[in-house]
Amino acid sequence: MGYVSAVPPPRNDADAESEPEAPDRRGGRRSVAVALLLGALGATVVLLASGRTWARGTAAIGNDSLQLAADGRAVTGLPAALAIVGLAALVAVFAVRGKGRLLVSGLLALSGLGAVLSALLGSDGRRALDAQAARTTADSAAHVAGLTQTSWPYVTAAGAALIFVAGLLALRFGRSWPSMGGRYERDGSPRARTVAAVDPDRPEDLWKALDRGEDPTGDPGADRAH
């Protein structure tokens, strides 16, 4: 009768590579690229669209009328400011781990949502044009007439929505994203340090090994002593 062992045979690297990758890990790797693309693109759109003309109007000066225009930053500076915050949060997501990453991901999502709301609620532009009319005519009671709006506030809101989606992806998959400067493999285990070969006949190799804290004689007990 043959001997039967209850201990499973050791797994080799070929078996590990042949196993299908976990769905969460695959989704996490794809979400990194998507979140980076959406966040960077959204912030760029918000910053560019905020510098465009959001509203136009006319101010009366005697018997003449003066054409006035206000860009997004004159109407409301919140979308551009929140886009910069979101861009910084997107980078900071990869610099922290654990609860810190969750908080930064929430900040990323909130900055996108706040930029959307501020772009839509502040798209009127009447207040900015009235202030410009008062400065131009030197009349504090001056108001603009024939107010018209452009599509740039809605373009700004669309870009801010991309930042918001990037934040949602960070909240959902951020725990599986890599950290900036972390010496870890995809499964979270530390990377094995590769030891350079030392030629005992080359004095420069011996000195380099000593500088790295290695034992050039090959004695493993000496490295542990360090």
TORPA-921967 format. One record per residue (C-alpha): residue number from 1; residue in three letters; y, x, z. Coordinates in steps of 0.5 Angstrom, whole numbers, padded with zeros to 4 digits. Layout:
residues N
NUM,ala,Y,X,Z .
...
END
This chain:
residues 226
1,met,0000,0000,0000 .
2,gly,0007,0003,-0002 .
3,tyr,0012,0004,0003 .
4,val,0018,-0001,0002 .
5,ser,0025,0001,0005 .
6,ala,0030,-0004,0007 .
7,val,0036,0000,0006 .
8,pro,0039,-0001,-0001 .
9,pro,0039,0005,-0006 .
10,pro,0046,0008,-0006 .
11,arg,0050,0006,-0012 .
12,asn,0053,0011,-0017 .
13,asp,0059,0011,-0021 .
14,ala,0056,0009,-0027 .
15,asp,0054,0002,-0023 .
16,ala,0061,0002,-0020 .
17,glu,0064,0002,-0027 .
18,ser,0060,-0003,-0030 .
19,glu,0062,-0008,-0025 .
20,pro,0067,-0013,-0027 .
21,glu,0074,-0012,-0024 .
22,ala,0076,-0017,-0019 .
23,pro,0081,-0022,-0022 .
24,asp,0086,-0021,-0016 .
25,arg,0086,-0014,-0018 .
26,arg,0087,-0015,-0026 .
27,gly,0092,-0021,-0024 .
28,gly,0096,-0016,-0020 .
29,arg,0096,-0010,-0025 .
30,arg,0098,-0015,-0030 .
31,ser,0104,-0018,-0026 .
32,val,0107,-0011,-0024 .
33,ala,0109,-0010,-0032 .
34,val,0111,-0018,-0032 .
35,ala,0115,-0018,-0026 .
36,leu,0119,-0011,-0028 .
37,leu,0120,-0014,-0035 .
38,leu,0123,-0020,-0033 .
39,gly,0127,-0017,-0027 .
40,ala,0130,-0012,-0031 .
41,leu,0131,-0017,-0037 .
42,gly,0134,-0022,-0033 .
43,ala,0139,-0017,-0029 .
44,thr,0141,-0015,-0036 .
45,val,0142,-0022,-0039 .
46,val,0146,-0024,-0032 .
47,leu,0151,-0018,-0032 .
48,leu,0152,-0018,-0040 .
49,ala,0153,-0026,-0040 .
50,ser,0158,-0025,-0034 .
51,gly,0163,-0021,-0038 .
52,arg,0163,-0026,-0043 .
53,thr,0168,-0032,-0044 .
54,trp,0166,-0038,-0040 .
55,ala,0172,-0043,-0041 .
56,arg,0178,-0044,-0045 .
57,gly,0184,-0048,-0044 .
58,thr,0192,-0048,-0046 .
59,ala,0198,-0048,-0041 .
60,ala,0205,-0051,-0043 .
61,ile,0210,-0046,-0043 .
62,gly,0217,-0050,-0045 .
63,asn,0215,-0053,-0051 .
64,asp,0210,-0048,-0053 .
65,ser,0203,-0048,-0051 .
66,leu,0199,-0041,-0049 .
67,gln,0192,-0040,-0050 .
68,leu,0188,-0038,-0044 .
69,ala,0181,-0036,-0043 .
70,ala,0177,-0034,-0037 .
71,asp,0170,-0029,-0037 .
72,gly,0164,-0030,-0032 .
73,arg,0167,-0025,-0027 .
74,ala,0174,-0029,-0026 .
75,val,0170,-0036,-0026 .
76,thr,0165,-0033,-0020 .
77,gly,0163,-0026,-0019 .
78,leu,0156,-0029,-0015 .
79,pro,0151,-0028,-0021 .
80,ala,0153,-0021,-0023 .
81,ala,0153,-0019,-0015 .
82,leu,0146,-0023,-0014 .
83,ala,0143,-0020,-0020 .
84,ile,0145,-0013,-0018 .
85,val,0142,-0015,-0011 .
86,gly,0136,-0017,-0015 .
87,leu,0135,-0011,-0019 .
88,ala,0135,-0007,-0012 .
89,ala,0130,-0011,-0009 .
90,leu,0126,-0010,-0015 .
91,val,0126,-0003,-0014 .
92,ala,0125,-0003,-0007 .
93,val,0119,-0007,-0007 .
94,phe,0115,-0001,-0009 .
95,ala,0118,0003,-0004 .
96,val,0115,-0001,0002 .
97,arg,0109,-0004,0004 .
98,gly,0106,-0010,0008 .
99,lys,0111,-0015,0011 .
100,gly,0117,-0011,0009 .
101,arg,0114,-0012,0002 .
102,leu,0114,-0019,0003 .
103,leu,0121,-0019,0006 .
104,val,0124,-0015,0000 .
105,ser,0120,-0020,-0005 .
106,gly,0123,-0026,-0002 .
107,leu,0130,-0023,-0003 .
108,leu,0128,-0022,-0010 .
109,ala,0127,-0029,-0011 .
110,leu,0133,-0032,-0007 .
111,ser,0137,-0027,-0011 .
112,gly,0135,-0030,-0017 .
113,leu,0135,-0037,-0015 .
114,gly,0142,-0036,-0012 .
115,ala,0145,-0033,-0019 .
116,val,0142,-0039,-0022 .
117,leu,0146,-0044,-0018 .
118,ser,0152,-0040,-0018 .
119,ala,0152,-0040,-0025 .
120,leu,0151,-0047,-0026 .
121,leu,0156,-0050,-0020 .
122,gly,0161,-0045,-0022 .
123,ser,0161,-0046,-0030 .
124,asp,0167,-0051,-0030 .
125,gly,0172,-0045,-0030 .
126,arg,0178,-0050,-0029 .
127,arg,0180,-0046,-0022 .
128,ala,0180,-0039,-0025 .
129,leu,0184,-0042,-0031 .
130,asp,0189,-0046,-0027 .
131,ala,0190,-0039,-0023 .
132,gln,0191,-0035,-0029 .
133,ala,0196,-0041,-0032 .
134,ala,0200,-0040,-0025 .
135,arg,0201,-0033,-0026 .
136,thr,0202,-0033,-0033 .
137,thr,0208,-0038,-0033 .
138,ala,0210,-0036,-0026 .
139,asp,0209,-0043,-0024 .
140,ser,0205,-0045,-0018 .
141,ala,0204,-0052,-0020 .
142,ala,0202,-0050,-0027 .
143,his,0195,-0053,-0030 .
144,val,0191,-0052,-0036 .
145,ala,0190,-0057,-0041 .
146,gly,0184,-0058,-0046 .
147,leu,0179,-0055,-0042 .
148,thr,0173,-0053,-0046 .
149,gln,0167,-0049,-0044 .
150,thr,0162,-0044,-0047 .
151,ser,0155,-0043,-0047 .
152,trp,0155,-0037,-0043 .
153,pro,0154,-0040,-0036 .
154,tyr,0148,-0043,-0038 .
155,val,0145,-0036,-0041 .
156,thr,0147,-0033,-0035 .
157,ala,0143,-0038,-0031 .
158,ala,0137,-0037,-0036 .
159,gly,0137,-0029,-0034 .
160,ala,0138,-0031,-0027 .
161,ala,0132,-0035,-0027 .
162,leu,0128,-0029,-0030 .
163,ile,0130,-0026,-0024 .
164,phe,0127,-0032,-0020 .
165,val,0120,-0031,-0023 .
166,ala,0120,-0024,-0022 .
167,gly,0121,-0025,-0015 .
168,leu,0115,-0031,-0015 .
169,leu,0111,-0026,-0018 .
170,ala,0112,-0021,-0013 .
171,leu,0111,-0026,-0007 .
172,arg,0104,-0028,-0010 .
173,phe,0101,-0021,-0013 .
174,gly,0106,-0016,-0009 .
175,arg,0100,-0014,-0004 .
176,ser,0096,-0011,-0009 .
177,trp,0102,-0007,-0013 .
178,pro,0102,0000,-0012 .
179,ser,0107,0004,-0008 .
180,met,0112,0009,-0010 .
181,gly,0110,0016,-0008 .
182,gly,0103,0013,-0005 .
183,arg,0097,0018,-0006 .
184,tyr,0092,0012,-0006 .
185,glu,0087,0010,-0012 .
186,arg,0087,0003,-0014 .
187,asp,0082,0001,-0009 .
188,gly,0087,0004,-0003 .
189,ser,0083,0010,-0001 .
190,pro,0086,0017,-0001 .
191,arg,0085,0021,-0007 .
192,ala,0081,0027,-0006 .
193,arg,0085,0034,-0006 .
194,thr,0083,0038,-0012 .
195,val,0082,0045,-0010 .
196,ala,0084,0051,-0015 .
197,ala,0079,0056,-0016 .
198,val,0080,0063,-0013 .
199,asp,0078,0069,-0016 .
200,pro,0077,0074,-0010 .
201,asp,0079,0080,-0015 .
202,arg,0086,0077,-0016 .
203,pro,0091,0079,-0010 .
204,glu,0096,0073,-0013 .
205,asp,0090,0068,-0012 .
206,leu,0089,0070,-0005 .
207,trp,0096,0069,-0003 .
208,lys,0097,0063,-0007 .
209,ala,0091,0060,-0003 .
210,leu,0094,0062,0004 .
211,asp,0100,0059,0002 .
212,arg,0097,0052,0001 .
213,gly,0093,0053,0007 .
214,glu,0086,0054,0004 .
215,asp,0081,0059,0006 .
216,pro,0080,0064,0000 .
217,thr,0074,0066,0003 .
218,gly,0071,0059,0002 .
219,asp,0069,0058,0009 .
220,pro,0070,0051,0010 .
221,gly,0071,0052,0018 .
222,ala,0077,0056,0017 .
223,asp,0080,0050,0013 .
224,arg,0079,0045,0019 .
225,ala,0082,0050,0024 .
226,his,0088,0049,0020 .
END
